[in-house]
Amino acid sequence: MGEQRKIAVTGANGFIGGHCVVALLEAGFDVVAVVRDPTNPSKTKFIEEEASKIGKRDNLSFGSGDLLKEGSYDDAFDDTWGVLHTAAAVIVKDIDDPYESIVKPAIAGTKNVTTSVKKHSRTIQRFVNVSSVAAIMNYDKPADTVFTEDDWNTWATVEKGASYAYGKTEAEKAISNDEDLKSSIETIVSINPSIVIGPCFIKSHTVSSTPSTIAAVLAGKPLLPLLGSFPYVDIRDVAKGAVLAFTQDKEAVAGRRFILSATEPIAIEDLNKIVQKSHPEAKGSTIKPNPFVMGAMVWLGANIPFLRKPMGYTEQWNFWDFRVLLDNTLSKTILGIGEYRSFEETCKDTADSIQALLVDDDDEK
């Protein structure tokens, strides 16, 4: 890689952030893993352990940063060559105020990060933002639409129950519309993964992150329905994409978005079958609420005019039939990912890691 370069990773203790830290270390970078409280072993211990496994502990340091505190990333970004922004609010059930819990950390947090980046523009040359295909796809498009990096989500609002998608969209737009940032940093890249699953480092990632779907299939727990069938991508391919965003020629990647997605749309029923191929003991997950309830919601949206706006219903889609189709060509050709891991491999490795963590948890009791 030539001269040693240092990259700060926000949200380093998260599912995506943790894998990206390891991948960047493996690629030869020094890494500042940025967490809210670097003195808390629950946030840092597993990162240290993974760095030690690959002989890169000396290339890892820690910094502090809080999405909702202005200037909190200033010290962590000092003397860095690049910043990878993965930090996001953890989505939990029964949120009283989705704007404050999800949208505000996404938008204000991203602005706090980019403000600190601009303060260190003397050394920072690349800024890579981990967004989502939630910032690309639209439910008000025809069902056979194949979404590309040129698309933006214009459908999502907090009122429609799409706080995560709205927050991701507005946060990414805040970056793309920041002229001061673009004039300060020579290379800005967005990577937009579909649903991310893969091996988990710690038990909390099996509960609060997207691998929880595999944990539910293993345990036979119900899953809340997605609005349609979605593609998936392996976390290791996402981390590879993040590394490539820092290592590819700037002329190739600067100012671009890249959809990272490995599969065709997959429904919960198909997810059960694929996991059970490698883990026959998996109990399988059911959908809650059930299809009849969801069908009733679709009927209400279609037939009761005053419910259409609050439910976000349009004539071109319904909850059950929409299949999210994505074009991942640019990630393969320009970013350089090549071939993605198979979904069968991803599901097997995810389930294996979850079972190992549960066994370790039982041994500690």
C-alpha positions in Angstrom: 0.0 0.0 0.0 3.0 2.3 0.1 3.2 4.7 3.1 1.3 3.7 6.2 -2.0 5.5 6.3 -4.4 5.9 9.2 -8.2 5.6 8.9 -10.8 6.5 11.6 -13.9 4.3 11.6 -17.0 5.7 13.4 -19.3 3.2 15.0 -16.4 0.7 15.2 -18.2 -1.5 17.8 -21.2 -2.1 15.5 -21.7 -5.1 13.3 -20.6 -3.3 10.1 -18.0 -1.1 11.8 -16.3 -4.0 13.5 -15.9 -6.0 10.3 -14.6 -2.9 8.5 -12.0 -2.3 11.2 -10.7 -5.8 10.7 -10.7 -5.6 6.9 -8.8 -2.3 6.9 -6.2 -3.7 9.3 -5.8 -6.7 7.1 -5.3 -4.3 4.1 -2.4 -2.6 5.8 -4.0 0.5 7.3 -3.6 1.8 10.8 -7.1 2.2 12.2 -8.6 4.4 14.9 -11.7 2.6 16.1 -14.1 5.3 17.2 -16.7 4.5 19.8 -18.7 6.5 22.3 -16.7 5.3 25.3 -13.3 3.7 24.5 -12.8 2.9 28.2 -15.8 0.5 28.1 -14.5 -3.0 27.4 -17.8 -4.1 26.0 -17.2 -1.6 23.2 -13.5 -2.4 22.6 -12.5 -5.9 23.8 -13.8 -7.8 20.8 -12.1 -5.4 18.4 -8.8 -5.9 20.2 -9.2 -9.6 20.1 -9.9 -9.7 16.4 -6.9 -7.4 15.7 -4.7 -9.7 17.7 -5.8 -12.7 15.8 -4.5 -11.2 12.5 -1.3 -9.8 14.2 -2.4 -6.2 13.8 -3.0 -5.1 17.4 -0.2 -2.6 17.2 -1.9 -1.0 14.3 -5.1 -0.4 16.2 -6.0 2.5 18.5 -9.2 3.9 19.9 -10.9 7.2 19.9 -14.2 8.7 21.2 -17.0 10.2 19.3 -20.8 10.7 19.8 -23.1 11.3 16.9 -25.1 13.9 18.9 -22.2 15.9 20.3 -20.7 18.6 18.1 -16.9 18.4 17.9 -16.7 15.0 19.6 -14.9 13.5 16.7 -12.3 16.2 16.4 -9.6 14.4 18.4 -10.2 11.0 16.9 -9.8 12.4 13.3 -6.5 14.1 14.1 -3.7 13.1 11.7 -5.9 10.6 9.8 -5.8 10.1 6.0 -9.3 8.8 5.7 -12.6 8.5 7.6 -15.1 5.6 7.3 -18.5 6.6 8.7 -20.5 3.6 9.8 -22.1 4.9 13.0 -25.9 4.8 13.1 -28.6 4.6 15.7 -29.5 1.0 16.7 -33.0 0.3 15.7 -35.0 -1.2 18.6 -38.6 -2.1 19.0 -41.4 0.1 20.3 -39.7 3.5 19.7 -41.7 6.3 21.2 -40.1 9.0 19.0 -38.6 7.7 15.8 -37.4 11.1 14.7 -35.3 11.6 17.9 -34.2 8.0 18.1 -33.4 7.2 14.4 -33.6 10.2 12.1 -31.8 12.8 14.2 -28.7 10.7 14.9 -28.5 9.9 11.2 -28.7 13.5 9.9 -27.3 15.5 12.8 -24.7 12.8 13.5 -23.5 12.7 9.9 -23.2 16.5 9.9 -21.2 16.4 13.2 -18.9 13.8 11.5 -18.4 15.8 8.4 -17.8 19.0 10.3 -14.9 17.3 12.1 -13.7 15.9 8.8 -13.5 19.4 7.4 -11.5 20.6 10.4 -8.9 18.0 9.5 -8.9 18.5 5.7 -5.2 19.2 5.8 -4.6 15.4 6.2 -7.9 13.7 5.4 -8.1 12.9 1.7 -10.9 10.3 1.6 -14.3 10.1 3.2 -16.4 7.0 2.8 -19.9 6.9 4.0 -21.8 3.7 4.6 -25.4 4.4 3.6 -28.0 1.9 2.5 -30.1 0.8 -0.4 -32.9 2.3 1.7 -31.7 5.6 0.4 -32.1 4.4 -3.2 -35.2 2.3 -3.5 -38.8 3.7 -3.8 -42.0 1.9 -3.0 -43.9 4.2 -5.3 -42.2 2.9 -8.4 -43.5 0.1 -10.6 -42.9 -3.4 -9.1 -40.5 -4.4 -11.9 -38.2 -1.3 -11.4 -34.5 -2.1 -11.2 -32.9 0.5 -8.9 -29.5 1.9 -9.7 -27.1 4.4 -8.0 -28.9 7.2 -9.9 -32.1 6.6 -7.8 -33.0 8.3 -4.5 -35.7 7.4 -2.1 -38.4 10.0 -2.4 -41.1 7.9 -0.8 -39.9 7.4 2.8 -41.1 9.7 5.6 -41.4 9.3 9.4 -45.2 9.4 9.1 -45.1 6.3 6.9 -43.1 4.4 9.4 -40.0 4.6 7.3 -37.8 6.5 9.7 -34.7 4.5 9.0 -34.9 4.9 5.2 -35.8 8.6 5.6 -32.8 9.1 7.9 -30.4 7.3 5.7 -31.6 9.2 2.6 -31.4 12.7 4.2 -28.0 11.9 5.8 -26.5 10.8 2.4 -28.0 13.9 0.7 -26.5 16.1 3.4 -23.1 14.8 2.3 -23.7 15.1 -1.4 -25.0 18.6 -1.0 -22.2 19.8 1.2 -20.1 22.0 -1.1 -17.6 22.9 1.6 -16.9 19.2 2.2 -16.6 18.5 -1.5 -14.1 21.3 -1.9 -12.1 20.2 1.2 -11.8 16.5 0.6 -10.6 15.1 -2.8 -12.5 11.8 -2.6 -16.0 11.2 -1.2 -17.6 7.8 -1.7 -20.9 6.2 -0.6 -21.5 2.5 -0.3 -25.1 1.4 -0.2 -25.5 -2.2 1.0 -28.8 -4.2 0.9 -29.7 -6.2 4.0 -26.3 -7.2 5.6 -25.8 -10.5 7.3 -22.7 -12.6 8.0 -20.6 -13.9 10.9 -21.0 -12.1 14.2 -18.1 -11.2 16.6 -20.2 -10.7 19.7 -23.6 -11.8 21.0 -25.1 -8.3 20.9 -24.7 -8.2 17.1 -27.1 -11.2 16.9 -29.8 -9.3 18.7 -29.5 -5.6 17.6 -28.2 -6.0 14.1 -29.5 -7.6 10.9 -28.1 -11.1 11.6 -31.0 -11.2 14.2 -33.0 -12.6 11.3 -30.8 -15.7 11.2 -31.0 -16.0 14.9 -34.8 -15.9 14.7 -34.8 -18.7 12.1 -32.5 -20.8 14.3 -34.7 -20.3 17.4 -38.1 -20.4 15.7 -39.0 -16.8 16.7 -41.4 -14.6 14.7 -40.1 -11.9 12.5 -41.7 -8.6 11.7 -42.4 -8.4 7.9 -40.4 -6.3 5.5 -42.4 -4.4 2.9 -41.7 -7.0 0.2 -38.8 -9.3 -0.6 -35.3 -7.9 -0.2 -31.8 -8.8 -1.5 -29.0 -9.6 1.0 -25.2 -9.1 1.1 -22.4 -10.6 3.1 -20.8 -8.4 5.7 -17.4 -9.5 4.5 -18.2 -8.2 1.1 -19.4 -4.9 2.5 -16.1 -4.6 4.4 -14.2 -5.5 1.2 -16.2 -2.7 -0.6 -15.2 -0.2 2.1 -11.5 -1.1 1.7 -11.8 -0.8 -2.0 -13.3 2.7 -1.6 -10.0 3.7 0.0 -7.6 1.8 -2.3 -9.1 2.3 -5.7 -7.8 5.2 -7.9 -9.6 8.3 -6.9 -10.6 9.0 -10.5 -12.6 5.8 -10.5 -14.5 6.2 -7.3 -14.7 9.9 -6.3 -18.2 11.2 -6.0 -19.8 7.8 -6.7 -22.3 5.7 -5.0 -22.0 1.9 -5.1 -24.9 -0.6 -4.5 -23.5 -3.6 -2.6 -25.9 -6.5 -3.0 -25.4 -10.2 -3.7 -28.8 -11.8 -4.1 -32.2 -11.7 -5.8 -35.0 -10.6 -3.5 -35.6 -13.2 -0.8 -38.7 -13.7 1.3 -38.8 -14.9 4.8 -40.0 -18.3 3.7 -37.0 -18.7 1.4 -34.7 -17.6 4.2 -36.0 -20.5 6.3 -35.3 -23.0 3.6 -31.7 -21.8 2.9 -30.7 -21.7 6.6 -32.2 -25.2 7.1 -30.1 -26.6 4.3 -26.9 -26.2 6.4 -28.7 -26.3 9.8 -31.6 -28.8 9.6 -32.2 -28.2 13.3 -33.2 -24.6 12.7 -36.8 -24.2 13.7 -37.8 -21.7 11.1 -39.3 -18.3 11.5 -42.9 -17.1 11.0 -44.0 -13.7 10.0 -45.8 -11.5 12.6 -48.3 -10.1 11.8 -49.4 -12.9 9.5 -50.1 -12.5 5.8 -53.8 -12.2 6.4 -53.3 -9.1 8.6 -50.9 -7.6 6.1 -53.4 -8.3 3.3 -56.1 -6.5 5.2 -53.8 -3.5 5.6 -53.2 -3.5 1.9 -57.0 -3.6 1.2 -57.6 -0.8 3.6 -55.0 1.4 1.9 -56.4 0.6 -1.5 -60.1 1.1 -0.7 -60.3 3.7 2.1 -59.1 7.0 0.6 -58.4 8.8 3.9 -56.0 6.0 4.9 -53.9 6.1 1.8 -51.6 9.0 2.9 -50.8 7.9 6.4 -50.2 4.3 5.2 -48.1 5.4 2.3 -50.2 3.3 -0.1 -49.9 3.8 -3.8 -51.5 1.8 -6.6 -48.1 0.6 -7.9 -47.2 -1.5 -4.8 -48.5 -3.4 -1.9 -46.9 -4.7 1.2 -46.7 -8.3 0.1 -45.8 -8.4 -3.6 -43.1 -5.8 -3.9 -39.7 -7.3 -4.8 -36.7 -5.0 -4.5 -34.6 -5.3 -7.6 -31.1 -3.8 -7.6 -28.3 -3.4 -10.2 -24.9 -4.1 -8.5 -22.9 -3.8 -11.8 -20.8 -0.8 -10.7 -19.7 -2.5 -7.5 -18.3 -5.4 -9.6 -16.7 -3.4 -12.4 -15.6 0.0 -11.1 -15.3 -0.6 -7.3 -13.8 -4.0 -8.0 -15.6 -6.4 -5.7 -15.9 -9.0 -8.5 -18.0 -11.9 -7.4 -20.0 -11.8 -4.2 -20.2 -14.7 -1.7 -23.1 -17.1 -2.3 -26.1 -16.6 0.0 -25.8 -20.2 1.1 -22.3 -19.6 2.4 -23.3 -16.4 4.1 -26.3 -18.0 5.9 -24.2 -21.0 7.0 -21.4 -18.9 8.3 -23.8 -16.5 10.1 -25.7 -19.4 11.7 -22.4 -21.1 12.7 -21.2 -17.9 14.4 -24.5 -17.4 16.3 -24.5 -20.9 17.6 -20.9 -20.6 18.7 -21.7 -17.4 20.6 -24.7 -19.1 22.3 -22.5 -22.0 23.3 -19.9 -19.7 24.8 -22.7 -17.9 26.6 -24.0 -21.1 28.1 -20.4 -22.1 29.2 -20.1 -18.8 31.1 -23.3 -19.5 33.2 
